[in-house]
């Protein structure tokens, strides 16, 4: 999978409200006062995806609903996009 394909798949899941969240991601979202809508917005506005390992991608360049930078680490499984963690 290319970075562009990964970003398209992540954006599609965000657009359709189909992102799944690990417990770790939910904890980080709580710590950073980020809601699911913020994560979805960050995925939709992201400008790149950088392969990390296996099917894990660092989603870069996205912003939350307030316009603040919000980084996402996501795993792409067949049919599912999992948000693994959220960074400020």
WOQUIFEN-V326751 format. One record per helix or strand of 3 or more residues. SS is the DSSP state (hx for helix, st for strand). FROM is the first residue (numbers start at 1). LEN is the number of residues. Records with the same first field share a line. If there is no record, write none. Layout:
BEGIN
SS = FROM-LEN  FROM-LEN
END
This chain:
BEGIN
hx = 3-13  23-9  36-10
st = 19-3  48-6  56-5  71-7  80-8
END
